[in-house]
Each structure stands twice: as C-alpha cells, then as structure tokens.
Amino acid sequence: MTAATLAALLSGLAAFLGVAAVIDAFGERDGEKEPRGARNLIASTIEPLRRARREGYLPTSDERFRLALLFSFAAILCGWWLAGPVVGLFLAIAAPMTIGWLISRGRRRYRRSVEKSLPDVARAIADCLSAGHSPRGALIAATASLEGPVRSEFQVMRYELEAGAPTTDAIRNLANRFGSARVDAFATALISQRLAGGDLAALLRRFAEGAAERDRVAEDARSATAQARFTGYLVVAMPAGAALFTELLRPGFFASIVTSVPALILVGLSLVLQLSGFILISRLARIGVT
C-alpha cells in the first residue's frame, strides 16, 4: 500500500467520522438521546426519503442537511475512487440537488398512488352509505378498508372528523393538501351532496367508474409508448456507458480528461446536453390524467 493510498483511506475515514458526528449532533438536538450504531445512523438519516414516498412527508431542514452530508460523503468516495478528487468534488456539489430530486420524486409517486386509489375509496364510501351510514360516518368507516398511501392520507381526515371538525372543512383540507384535479373532483362530489342533496352513493360509483376508465386509457398510452421511451433513455445513457467501458479498457481515461481544460469543457457541454435530453424525454413521456 502506497503512502498516497493510505493517506486517502485515512482522509476518507476522518471524513466519515466527521459526517457521523455532525449527523448525530443534529439528532441529539432533535431529541434523539439513545446511542446509535453506524447502520442505525444511516438508516435513520435516509428514513425521510422512505417517508416521502410512503406518506408524502416533507423533510425538515435538519433532515435535508443530514441527507446532503451523507450523499455528499458517498459522492466524494465514489468519485475519488473512479476518477480522482476533482470528480468527487463535482459529485459532492451535485449531491444536495439529487436529494431534492429524490424527495420530490417520492412525493410525486405518493400523490399518484393516492389519486389512482380514489376509485376504490369512492366505492368503499358508497358501500358504507348503502349500508346505512351517514356521509360523515361513511368517511370514517371506509378508512378501515383502505390500504397503502391512500390509507395514510385518509387517516388524517378521519382524525379531523373524530376530533370534531366539520365534515365540509375536513374534505376541503384534503383537497387543499393535494391541489389535484382528481382530488378536487372527489371533494366536490362529497360537498355538493351536503349542499344540494341527491344520491351520493350513485354519484361516487359513477366517479369511480370514470376515474378507473381514465386510468386504463393512461396505462394503454404508456404501454404504446414504452418502446420509444426506452430507446430515448438508452440513447441518453450510451455516452456514460461508453465512458465507463473505456475506463475499464484503458485505466486513467477519466484522469486524462480531468487534466485537459478543452476536454473538461467538452464533457461539461455534453453533460448539459445529455441532461437536457433526459428531462425532455421524461416530460414528453409524462401522461397526465385528471
């Protein structure tokens, strides 16, 4: 083992201990006093990412800071090992943006999951109404039959109703939390019956049938465009794969790029273009259903 390799390992260990100390200090400030091992420390740090997807949770600034530290440290190690300290530094700078993207993606998936489950929610409420429940009682009783992210969201409404909140306010709070056209339509159906009367069970079943049909149309459209989307993503990923393959065949390829200013400029421009292509393909392939 050379002296440079030993110095790099010692520096990495020192950086890991420093990151762990900072994360643990923030945890104690938040009230976590129990000692935690490295595995539990990492698990608790990335837990907000899981909750964003499972519960639509928005991490606090302290949780985002811990995540940024952890991802930055991992980026430095991976970049240093693959291509040297300069690449590791660039990856560490991009780590906080990656955290923001992962949180937003998790929350979007949570919202889509709740929206896709609304037909089942409407049928469950309609069944409770047909069984003799009042609209308020049906909202509470239907929550017990729900599963997944939608159950977490409607539990909030159930707690509001059990705490004595007016039914209309609880329904409007649900719509305000989402800002979704489908959730707005669902909330409007519930509120309109309280204002104008009518057969709410039949209205909810029609809503469920319409929403389910729109979901089927969207799935058919995604299936029809799956091959084109895969081809687009493959074209975007080919330069990165070719660069990694070249590094395997000729070790030091990345290091030669880092030492050349024109090469760095060209690589930077290519990365911007590749990222723009990825974003455009993702947006064009996105199918919105309300």
ABEGO torsion letter per residue (X at the ends): XBAAAAAAAAAAAAAAAAAAAAAAAAAAAAGBABBBBAAAAAAAAAAAAAAAAAAGBBBBAAAAAAAAAAAAAAAAAAAAAAAEAAAAAAAAAAAAAAAAAAAAAAAAAAAAAAAAAAAAAAAAAAAAAAAGBBAAAAAAAAAAABBEAAAAAAAAAAAAAAAGBBAAAAAAAAAAAAGBAAAAAAAAAAAAAAAAEEBAAAAAAAAAAAAAAAAAAAAAAAAAAAAAAAAAAAAAAAAAAAAAAAAAABBGAAAAAAABAAAAAAAAAAAAAAAAAAAAAAAAABBBBX
